[in-house]
């Protein structure tokens, strides 16, 4: 629970007001809360309407440079400041790094950077605006002005620490470097970029090329993702969904290019019975139903998240049987009928989607990975018993760690004697539209499925495809 702060005497539309609220969000993430949940709390209410966008922007930027900002605070303040003052300094350093193009030596500055003078002035106003932090206005002013005078020297000093250079916990950096020795810098850099808004066109209602024309007519720019994600359009600039033509009528959805490959890889055809395990919020469920006339059972363990599946399907004017249940314990929800296809999009570290959720890197611990891997194995073993002979299971994680990807696929193939591994992309590393590659040996293709023709022969990135990080493995049941 956050410490209750005294009233803030600043205009809600001021940068100082936004810095104060963003600092609360940063501190809440440090305490273990997810950033989206925190922002919903911190920016709730009518008073916060004018500041909501700025608070969210600053908080997300801060997550991407948190280790650098923390190191600058530690380097500049002899005695630890109170949490709210520390948080305001972190958020102010975030904006100063952005304004100078130094948020990262690998990531360009955003277009809407604030001037140095504005940041310093409003950071001082933010600490002066509360009774319990007003004493620190001189400290904040001195620290930030010292940074402006000596920014190159200070940054060179703090970035000697890999965590401050790359803005990930050290265990994360070590894990990525060990897993992808030739690509680790590109993987970390991609995770620090801002993900684009990627759309999935409902193929029952339109095509990606036709809808791109509709977008252009509406003054919204975008590009086709390509053959690997034929329903995907990557927008030139994000826009609110209410500006997307036909969004509320189900013509289009928001879904990453890498995530859109799940329904295509599963290869379900008309008349099949399909299970979407761990299905919320329903993006892949909807895509499955858009691709074929199939009977879908969507299972979600969270009673709070399950209604989102129904809401998304209602917007798409599609239908599935939604059940609340644990995928690892199907005896509580399964009706006894086998499935032709099973999509096992299992819980994971979410390390592949840090560009969309930069707080994940600070919330995860190295000890989480073995626990998640054990849960993934429990789910896979349980779901395999639901696959009909001749049917297929697609194992999916949004992770870049082999412990949740290739290691699991190899374990499953060894553990299930009636499982035959089929062709699939394996590890897709996060990419901002640039070619890349991962050094992973991929099993030879054993399927003649023509829909996989665009799948790369090895893991890594698909040239030109802007995507998050995913792992895909397919198995046929003898």
ZAMARGU-4260 file (C-alpha; in steps of 0.2 Angstrom, whole numbers, plus 5000, padded with zeros to 4 digits):
<rodrens>
0) 5000/5000/5000 | 5007/5017/4995 | 5011/5030/5009 | 4997/5043/5009 | 5003/5059/5003
5) 4997/5077/5008 | 4988/5087/4995 | 4997/5093/4980 | 4995/5111/4976 | 4998/5111/4958
10) 4987/5113/4942 | 4982/5096/4936 | 4988/5100/4918 | 5006/5105/4924 | 5021/5094/4921
15) 5025/5096/4940 | 5008/5087/4944 | 5012/5073/4931 | 5029/5071/4938 | 5022/5069/4956
20) 5009/5056/4950 | 5022/5047/4939 | 5034/5046/4954 | 5020/5037/4964 | 5018/5025/4950
25) 5037/5021/4949 | 5038/5018/4968 | 5023/5007/4967 | 5031/4996/4954 | 5047/4995/4965
30) 5035/4988/4978 | 5029/4974/4967 | 5014/4981/4958 | 5011/4980/4939 | 5012/4997/4930
35) 4995/4996/4921 | 4986/4992/4938 | 4996/5006/4947 | 4992/5019/4933 | 4973/5014/4934
40) 4974/5018/4952 | 4985/5034/4952 | 4976/5042/4937 | 4959/5038/4942 | 4945/5051/4945
45) 4940/5066/4936 | 4954/5077/4943 | 4967/5067/4934 | 4959/5068/4917 | 4970/5082/4911
50) 4986/5073/4918 | 4982/5055/4913 | 4992/5055/4896 | 5007/5064/4903 | 5008/5053/4919
55) 5007/5037/4908 | 5020/5043/4896 | 5032/5048/4910 | 5030/5032/4920 | 5033/5021/4905
60) 5048/5031/4899 | 5055/5029/4917 | 5053/5010/4917 | 5064/5009/4901 | 5078/5020/4909
65) 5075/5015/4928 | 5093/5008/4931 | 5101/5023/4923 | 5090/5035/4933 | 5093/5026/4949
70) 5112/5026/4946 | 5111/5045/4943 | 5101/5048/4959 | 5113/5037/4969 | 5128/5046/4961
75) 5121/5064/4965 | 5113/5062/4982 | 5123/5058/4997 | 5109/5053/5009 | 5094/5043/5003
80) 5080/5055/4999 | 5062/5050/5004 | 5053/5039/4992 | 5042/5053/4984 | 5057/5064/4981
85) 5068/5050/4974 | 5054/5046/4962 | 5052/5063/4956 | 5071/5064/4953 | 5070/5048/4944
90) 5056/5054/4933 | 5065/5071/4930 | 5081/5062/4925 | 5070/5052/4913 | 5064/5067/4904
95) 5082/5075/4904 | 5089/5060/4896 | 5076/5060/4883 | 5078/5079/4880 | 5096/5076/4876
100) 5094/5061/4866 | 5104/5051/4879 | 5090/5040/4886 | 5100/5026/4879 | 5115/5025/4868
105) 5104/5013/4858 | 5087/5022/4858 | 5083/5038/4849 | 5074/5052/4859 | 5055/5054/4858
110) 5048/5068/4847 | 5039/5076/4862 | 5054/5079/4873 | 5053/5093/4886 | 5065/5107/4887
115) 5079/5106/4901 | 5073/5122/4909 | 5055/5116/4910 | 5059/5099/4918 | 5070/5106/4931
120) 5058/5120/4935 | 5043/5108/4936 | 5052/5095/4946 | 5056/5108/4959 | 5038/5113/4959
125) 5033/5095/4961 | 5043/5093/4977 | 5038/5111/4983 | 5019/5107/4980 | 5018/5094/4995
130) 5021/5098/5013 | 5032/5083/5017 | 5043/5085/5002 | 5045/5104/5001 | 5061/5104/5011
135) 5069/5095/4996 | 5066/5109/4983 | 5084/5115/4984 | 5091/5098/4983 | 5081/5093/4968
140) 5086/5110/4959 | 5105/5107/4963 | 5105/5089/4958 | 5096/5092/4941 | 5107/5107/4937
145) 5123/5098/4941 | 5117/5084/4929 | 5114/5097/4915 | 5132/5104/4918 | 5140/5087/4918
150) 5129/5075/4909 | 5142/5067/4898 | 5154/5064/4912 | 5140/5058/4924 | 5132/5046/4911
155) 5149/5039/4906 | 5152/5035/4925 | 5136/5027/4929 | 5135/5017/4913 | 5151/5007/4918
160) 5138/4996/4927 | 5130/4985/4914 | 5113/4986/4923 | 5113/5005/4921 | 5119/5004/4903
165) 5106/4992/4897 | 5092/4996/4910 | 5089/4978/4915 | 5092/4968/4931 | 5110/4960/4930
170) 5102/4942/4930 | 5092/4947/4915 | 5107/4953/4905 | 5117/4938/4910 | 5103/4926/4905
175) 5100/4934/4888 | 5119/4935/4885 | 5120/4916/4889 | 5105/4911/4878 | 5109/4922/4863
180) 5128/4926/4863 | 5127/4933/4845 | 5111/4943/4847 | 5110/4948/4865 | 5114/4966/4862
185) 5100/4967/4849 | 5088/4958/4860 | 5091/4970/4874 | 5090/4985/4863 | 5074/4979/4855
190) 5066/4977/4872 | 5070/4996/4876 | 5061/5002/4860 | 5043/5007/4860 | 5032/4994/4852
195) 5021/5000/4837 | 5002/4998/4837 | 4999/4983/4826 | 4982/4978/4820 | 4974/4962/4815
200) 4961/4963/4801 | 4946/4952/4803 | 4948/4941/4787 | 4929/4938/4788 | 4926/4956/4785
205) 4940/4963/4775 | 4959/4960/4770 | 4974/4968/4776 | 4977/4977/4760 | 4959/4983/4758
210) 4959/4989/4776 | 4975/4998/4774 | 4967/5008/4760 | 4953/5012/4772 | 4966/5018/4785
215) 4974/5029/4772 | 4958/5037/4767 | 4955/5041/4786 | 4972/5049/4787 | 4980/5035/4796
220) 4997/5028/4790 | 5003/5010/4791 | 5012/4996/4782 | 5007/4978/4779 | 5017/4966/4791
225) 5021/4954/4777 | 5018/4935/4773 | 5022/4929/4790 | 5008/4939/4797 | 4996/4941/4782
230) 4982/4949/4793 | 4993/4962/4801 | 4995/4981/4799 | 5009/4991/4808 | 5003/5009/4811
235) 5015/5023/4807 | 5009/5031/4823 | 4998/5024/4837 | 4980/5031/4837 | 4966/5028/4850
240) 4955/5013/4845 | 4940/5024/4843 | 4949/5032/4828 | 4951/5015/4819 | 4937/5013/4806
245) 4926/4998/4810 | 4935/4994/4827 | 4919/4993/4837 | 4910/4983/4823 | 4924/4970/4824
250) 4933/4974/4808 | 4949/4975/4816 | 4958/4971/4833 | 4974/4976/4841 | 4987/4962/4841
255) 5006/4960/4839 | 5012/4953/4823 | 5021/4939/4832 | 5006/4934/4842 | 4996/4933/4826
260) 5006/4918/4820 | 4998/4907/4833 | 4981/4904/4824 | 4990/4902/4808 | 5002/4889/4815
265) 4988/4879/4823 | 4981/4876/4806 | 4963/4873/4812 | 4951/4870/4797 | 4932/4870/4796
270) 4923/4858/4808 | 4937/4855/4820 | 4936/4856/4839 | 4949/4868/4846 | 4954/4872/4864
275) 4962/4888/4868 | 4970/4886/4885 | 4975/4901/4896 | 4964/4911/4884 | 4962/4929/4891
280) 4960/4942/4885 | 4954/4932/4869 | 4965/4939/4855 | 4970/4922/4849 | 4953/4915/4852
285) 4946/4928/4840 | 4959/4925/4827 | 4955/4906/4827 | 4937/4910/4824 | 4941/4922/4811
290) 4952/4910/4801 | 4940/4895/4801 | 4922/4889/4806 | 4928/4879/4821 | 4921/4875/4838
295) 4932/4884/4851 | 4932/4881/4870 | 4942/4895/4878 | 4948/4891/4896 | 4955/4904/4908
300) 4960/4902/4926 | 4956/4920/4931 | 4937/4923/4934 | 4941/4942/4933 | 4950/4940/4916
305) 4938/4927/4908 | 4924/4940/4904 | 4936/4950/4893 | 4936/4935/4881 | 4917/4936/4880
310) 4918/4955/4877 | 4931/4954/4863 | 4921/4940/4855 | 4905/4950/4856 | 4914/4965/4847
315) 4920/4953/4833 | 4902/4945/4832 | 4910/4928/4835 | 4906/4915/4848 | 4915/4902/4859
320) 4912/4892/4874 | 4921/4901/4888 | 4925/4892/4904 | 4934/4897/4920 | 4946/4883/4925
325) 4964/4879/4928 | 4972/4872/4912 | 4983/4860/4922 | 4967/4852/4930 | 4955/4849/4916
330) 4945/4836/4926 | 4936/4851/4933 | 4930/4859/4917 | 4933/4846/4902 | 4918/4838/4895
335) 4927/4822/4890 | 4927/4826/4871 | 4945/4826/4863 | 4951/4841/4853 | 4958/4841/4836
340) 4969/4856/4840 | 4975/4863/4857 | 4983/4880/4859 | 4994/4880/4874 | 4998/4899/4877
345) 5005/4895/4894 | 5009/4908/4908 | 5027/4913/4907 | 5040/4927/4912 | 5033/4938/4898
350) 5051/4943/4894 | 5047/4944/4876 | 5035/4958/4878 | 5045/4970/4888 | 5044/4984/4875
355) 5025/4985/4878 | 5027/4981/4897 | 5044/4988/4902 | 5039/4986/4921 | 5041/4967/4919
360) 5059/4967/4919 | 5059/4975/4937 | 5045/4964/4943 | 5053/4947/4938 | 5066/4938/4948
365) 5078/4925/4942 | 5069/4913/4954 | 5053/4915/4944 | 5059/4906/4929 | 5061/4888/4937
370) 5044/4890/4945 | 5036/4895/4929 | 5044/4881/4919 | 5037/4869/4931 | 5020/4876/4929
375) 5022/4875/4910 | 5026/4857/4911 | 5011/4853/4922 | 5000/4862/4910 | 5007/4853/4894
380) 5006/4836/4902 | 4988/4839/4907 | 4983/4846/4890 | 4991/4832/4880 | 4979/4820/4886
385) 4965/4830/4878 | 4972/4830/4861 | 4964/4817/4849 | 4975/4805/4839 | 4981/4814/4824
390) 4978/4830/4832 | 4990/4844/4836 | 4996/4854/4851 | 5004/4871/4849 | 5015/4877/4863
395) 5017/4896/4865 | 5026/4907/4876 | 5030/4926/4875 | 5047/4923/4882 | 5065/4924/4876
400) 5072/4913/4889 | 5076/4895/4883 | 5070/4888/4899 | 5053/4893/4894 | 5055/4889/4875
405) 5067/4876/4867 | 5071/4867/4883 | 5053/4864/4886 | 5050/4858/4869 | 5064/4846/4870
410) 5058/4840/4887 | 5040/4837/4880 | 5046/4828/4865 | 5056/4816/4876 | 5042/4814/4889
415) 5028/4811/4877 | 5032/4795/4867 | 5017/4798/4856 | 5022/4816/4852 | 5030/4820/4835
420) 5038/4838/4833 | 5032/4847/4818 | 5039/4862/4809 | 5037/4879/4818 | 5047/4895/4820
425) 5054/4890/4837 | 5061/4906/4845 | 5056/4923/4838 | 5066/4936/4845 | 5059/4954/4848
430) 5063/4965/4833 | 5059/4982/4827 | 5057/4978/4809 | 5075/4973/4806 | 5083/4956/4801
435) 5091/4946/4814 | 5095/4928/4819 | 5096/4916/4833 | 5108/4901/4834 | 5096/4888/4837
440) 5095/4871/4829 | 5077/4868/4822 | 5070/4851/4820 | 5067/4846/4802 | 5050/4849/4794
445) 5038/4834/4796 | 5023/4843/4790 | 5018/4847/4772 | 5006/4861/4778 | 5008/4874/4764
450) 5002/4888/4777 | 5020/4887/4785 | 5029/4891/4769 | 5033/4909/4775 | 5040/4902/4792
455) 5059/4904/4793 | 5069/4888/4794 | 5077/4894/4810 | 5073/4904/4825 | 5077/4922/4826
460) 5068/4937/4818 | 5058/4937/4802 | 5066/4951/4791 | 5055/4966/4790 | 5043/4959/4803
465) 5040/4971/4818 | 5036/4959/4832 | 5037/4954/4851 | 5047/4939/4857 | 5038/4922/4856
470) 5042/4904/4856 | 5032/4892/4845 | 5033/4873/4845 | 5020/4861/4837 | 5017/4843/4841
475) 5007/4829/4832 | 4999/4815/4842 | 5002/4799/4834
</rodrens>
